[in-house]
């Protein structure tokens, strides 16, 4: 069993919880879209058990996790019923988790005091804490990372705050004897992984890439929150480095969220433009549009990341999981080509690679 706690019960948490329920009876020889393996190093999908959840939304706090994941403003696709989990969503500290655009739509009960997160994690015996906080939560992200350390939990950072990829924080997890993976979860087939793959394709085929941009629009609270440009600096860096790491020279790039369109809800639409020159100095232009339901797109990736971190806990491995982070996250401690990173994960599962 893998006991998992969640910080931030938004759309991504909803898709994760639904996904574990939806695939709990998957056969080990079954193909599950978006997962590397049904059996990942000895752990099945159904081995994931949610034991704690934290949020600040007064409409979610106090509810069973199975109900909170479907509570507005959550708006992602419902693809599975979820039975009562017996996990009450608890109030965490607000800190800088709510930007100016989220404050009007996320009610916070000022009379309800936050619980001691580390104590809760210890009491429920959590193995891993996952951060699904809003983009731009600098203080809150570091608060939860520290709570994981104090409680003796592995840590998975799904948002673009640089913790696992930060040398100082990485050392903190090493010193604590705990594994961590991050930062900024990749999607199964999302805007950044597509852009990254196209960039690699053009470079491998000898195209001189001259410029590129990636513009994303969506209608969930993540996009509403990201209207606040001040909260976006790390997000732009994470996405840009994921693509620029595939290009061996400097190229003008502009990557990141561009607008909030409420009626799109959890649908994300991405526009990618790339321009370069091929043989004979002949120009080449590539324009792509991708439309996806945003939150389920990364849920399977997180299920694999959970099981990888649990394997590290079992093996006594501490600190950032380099190969795991490179394959599952946009801003890992070390960038790798995707095929190399995938092999690193397979080697990690088989015990041929420590981290």
N, C-alpha and C positions, 0 to 999 in steps of 0.2 A: 504494500500500500504506500502511496505517496500523498502525504497530507499537505494540502496547498492552501495558502491564505492569499487574498486578493486585496490590493489597495486601489480603490477606484472601480465602482460597479457601473460602468458605462456600457456602450455598445460592444466593445471588444470583450469585456467580461461576459456579456450575454452570449456572444457567439462561442466563447470557450466553454462555458458551462453547458450550453446546448450540445456542443460537439461531443463532449465526453458522454453525455446521455445518449446521443444519437448513435454513436459507434461502440457502445459498451459491449454489444454482443457480436462484434466483428470477428470473423474467423481469422486465425493467424495467417492463413494462405490467401486472405481476401485483399484485393486492391482497394485501398481507401484513398480517394483523391486528396492530395495535400499532405499526406503523411509519408515519411521515409519507410516506416515499417509499422505494422500492427503490433508486433512484438519488438520492442526497442530495448535490446540488451536485457531481456527477461521481464520487462514491464509492459503490460497490456494497457490499452486506453482506459479500461475500467478500473485499473489500479489507482487512478487519480481520484482522490477524495477531497472535497472542499471542506475546510474546517473553520475558516474565519473569513470575514470580509469587512472592509472599512470604506466609509464614504462620508460625505458631509451633507448630502441632499436630505432634507427633512422628510421627503416623501419616500425615501428608501431606507433610511435609518430606522431600525426596529422591525423591519419586515424580514421574512425568510428570504434567503438569497434567491430561491426559485421564483419568488414574486418580484423582487427588486429588479431583476435583470430585464423584466418586461414593463417596468414603470417608466412613463415619460419623464424626461425628454428622450429616453432610449427609443430608437426608431429603427433598429436593424431588423432584418428578416427573421421571422420565427420559423425555424425548420424542425423544431423538436419540442414536445411537451417536456417539462421538467418536474418531477415529483418533489414534494416537500423535502428539503435537505437537512432541516434541523439546524441551520446555520443562520443566526440573526445578524443582519448587517449592523455593525457598530459605528458609532461616530468617531472619526479621526479628527486630528487638528486641521483647520482650514489653511493656516499659514499663507503661502502665495498660490494656493491651488486654484483659486477662482480669479480670473481676469475681469476686466471691466465689462466685457460682453457676456460673460457667464453669470455674473452676480444677479442680474435681473431675472434669470430663468432658473437658477438653482437656489431654492429657498433653504436657508440655514436656520435651525432652531437655536437662538442665542442662549436659551435656558438649559440646554443639554450640554454637559461638559464632555470633552473628548476622553476616551478611555486610555489607559496605559497600554500602548500597542505592544511593547515587548513582553509585558506580563501576559497579555492575552495570547500571544504567539506561544509563549512557554506553556501556558495552561492547556492549550489545545494540542500541544505537541507538534506544531507545524514543522514540516521539513523545509518548505520553500515559501518565500514571499514574492509575489509578482506585483510589480508597479505598473498600473494602468492609469496613472494620474494624467491630468490635462497637460498638454504641451506648455512649456514655460514655467513649470512648477519646480523652480530651482531649489528653494528651501525645503519644500515638501518632499521632493525626491531624495534629498540627502537625509532628511529626517527618517524616512522609511528604510533607507539603506542602513542607517545606524541602528534602527530598531531590530532589523534582521540580524545584525552582528551581535547585538546584546542578547537576543533570544536564541542565538545559535542556529539560525536558519540560512539555507542557501538563498540567493537573491537573483531574480530575473528582472532586468530593467527593459520594459517594452517601449519606453518613450525616449525622445531625443534630448535627454540630459546626460552629460558625459560623466558617468560614474565608473562603470566597468572598464571603459577605455581611458580613465584617468589614472595615472600612475600612483598617486597618493591613495586613492580609494582602493585600487587594486591591492596595494600593500596592506591596507587595513583588513581586507578579506583574507589575505595570505596569513597575516599575523593571528587572525581569529580562527584559522584552520577551516575556513568555509569557502565553498565555490560560488562563483557568480558568473552570469552570462548577460551580455548586452553589447551595445546600447541601440535602441530604436529598432523594433522588430520589422523584419522584411515580410512582405505579403507572399502568398503562394505565387500569384501572377499579378503583380501590382505595377504601378507607374515606374518606380525606381528600378525594380529588378528588370523590367522590360527595357528601360532606357540604358541601363548598365549592359545588358546583353547585346543590344543594338550597337552600342559604342564598341564593345569588344569585337563584334562581327566586322564592323567597318575597319577597325585597326588591323585585325587579322587578315583581312582581304586587301590590305595595302592602301586604303583610302586615307587621304590627308584630311582629317576632320578640322573644320575651320570655325564652326560655331554650333551651339545647340541650346535649346531651352525645353523645359518641361513645366507645364502649367496645369495645376490640379484645381478642380472645383467640386464642391459637395455641399450637402445640406444637413449634416449632423452637428452636434455641439462641438466636435473637434474643429470643424471648419469655422463655426461661429467664433470660437475661442481664438482661432488663428487670424481673425481680422485685426487683432491687436499685434501690430508689427513688432512691438518690443518683446513679445513672447516667442518670436519666431527665429531668433538668431541661431540657436543650436539646431533647429529643424532644418534650416537652409544649409548649414554646414554639413549635417549628417547626410542629407540627400545628395548634396553636391560632391562630397568626398566619395560616396558610393559609386558615382559615375566617373569622376575624374581619376579615380584610382585605376581605371581600366585604360586610360589614355597616357602614353609615355611622354607627353609634352603638354604645355599649357594651352588650353582652349577656352575661349569665352563661353561661360556657362551661366544660365539663370534657371534655377530649379526650386520649386516649392509651391505651396498653396497660393492661389491667386484670387479666389472669391468664394463667398458663401451664398448658395442658392437654396433657400429653405425647402422648396418643393422637391428637391432631389433626395431629401432625407439621407439615408445611409448609402445612397448610390454615389460613387465617385467617378468623375469623368476627367480623363487625363489627355492632354494634347502634347505630343512630343514632336519637335522640329529639329532636324539635323541637316547641316549643309557641309559639303566637303568637295574634294577634287580627286578624280580617279585618273587612270592612264591617259596620257596625252593632255593633262591639265584640264580635262573636261569636267564641268561642274556636275555634282550629284546632289539632289535634294530628297529628303525622306520626311514625310509627315504621317503621323500615326495618331489615331484616336482610340482610347481604351476606356470602356465603361464597366465598372465592377461594383458589386455590393461590398462595401469597404471592410466591415468588421469581420465577417466570416473568412475573408481572404487571408487573414493572418492567424486564425484560431488553430489550424492544424500545425502551423509552424511552432506555436507556443506549446502545444501538446508534446511535440518532439523535444523542445527545449526543456520542458519540465522533466521529462524522463532522462535527458542527458545530465541535468544538474543532480538528479537523484543518484544516478550512477556515480558521479563524482563524489557525492556524500558517502556512498557505500564504500568507495575505494580510498577515502581519506584524502582526496585531492582538494587543494585549497587555491583560492585566487581565481583570476579570470580564466575561463575556458577558451583558449585561443581559437581552436578549430571550430568549435561549436558556435562561438560568437561570430566568426567570419562567415559561416554559412547561413545562420539564422538572423543576423542583425546587420543594419546598414552602417553603423559606426562602431566596429569592433576594435579591440586593442591593436590588431594587425589585420590589414586588408589582404585578401587572397582572391585569385580568380575563382569563380564559383565551382568549377569542376574540381579544382584542388581542395577547396573548402569542404565540398561534399565528401571527397575521399578521406579528408581528415576526420570527419564525423564518423564515417564507417570504420576507420581505424580506431577511433576512440571507443566506439561500441564494442569492437572486438578485443579491446585491451592492448592493441598494438601501439597506441599513442596515449601518453598520459593526459594531455590536455588539448 
